[in-house]
């Protein structure tokens, strides 16, 4: 079935709750996000995000980083599936495993991080850990960062940041809610821009 003009074929990579995936699914369904989610790949067979994919009728599969599997083999297993699905961009939504970006996907893998990179990024910095670190550091402003992925954790060219205030009474949970609301707007904004730039038939 042919897609409407400027619908960008993507894969979404997840590891856990799938809240970012759910946001993208909802926006594709209401017509505000011109992408086609051709594939959902989870590094975790128990990821709740797989339930969202199933409910939306999306193709999904699990690629685990099992003992003895190298970074190269793990990455190849993921990107081979993306090539087969014909996706133009790979969108990380809470994907917690390290991957190596092959040449044909350079500047075609994007991630969103719940802080203002380069601060509060790196291996192990995800979920509430990020917001705990932001509050502990006494930061007055936090937010989210959308960036192209390279071969380092939370690294690569930044394409968009959205700022939110850190309030004196904030708990990590409260700050997480406010940052995620910014994420829900920032990621679709970038995907809409990429879809427009692709000039899809």
TAHUWO-V122923 format. One record per backbone hydrogen bond with DSSP energy under -0.5 kcal/mol. NH is the residue of the N-H (numbers start at 1). CO is the residue of the C=O. If there is no record, write none. Layout:
NH,CO + NH,CO
This chain:
7,4 + 8,6 + 8,34 + 9,7 + 10,36 + 11,89 + 12,39 + 13,91 + 14,41 + 15,94 + 22,18 + 23,19 + 24,20 + 25,21 + 26,22 + 27,23 + 28,24 + 29,25 + 30,26 + 31,28 + 32,27 + 33,27 + 35,33 + 36,8 + 37,35 + 38,10 + 38,36 + 39,10 + 40,59 + 41,12 + 42,61 + 43,14 + 47,44 + 49,16 + 50,47 + 51,48 + 52,48 + 53,49 + 54,50 + 55,51 + 56,52 + 57,54 + 58,53 + 61,40 + 63,42 + 66,64 + 69,66 + 70,68 + 74,70 + 75,71 + 76,72 + 77,73 + 78,74 + 79,75 + 80,76 + 81,77 + 82,78 + 83,79 + 84,80 + 85,81 + 86,82 + 86,83 + 87,82 + 88,9 + 89,9 + 90,108 + 91,11 + 91,89 + 92,90 + 92,110 + 93,13 + 96,94 + 102,100 + 105,102 + 106,103 + 108,105 + 110,90 + 111,147 + 112,92 + 113,145 + 115,113 + 117,115 + 119,116 + 121,118 + 125,122 + 126,124 + 129,126 + 130,127 + 131,127 + 132,128 + 133,129 + 134,130 + 135,131 + 136,132 + 137,133 + 138,135 + 139,134 + 142,164 + 144,162 + 145,113 + 146,160 + 147,111 + 147,145 + 148,157 + 149,109 + 150,155 + 155,152 + 159,146 + 160,146 + 162,144 + 164,142 + 166,140 + 167,165 + 170,167 + 175,171 + 176,172 + 177,173 + 178,174 + 179,175 + 180,176 + 181,177 + 182,178 + 183,179 + 184,180 + 185,181 + 185,182 + 186,182 + 187,183 + 189,185 + 190,186 + 191,187 + 192,188 + 193,189 + 194,190 + 195,191 + 196,192 + 197,193 + 198,194 + 199,195 + 199,196 + 200,195
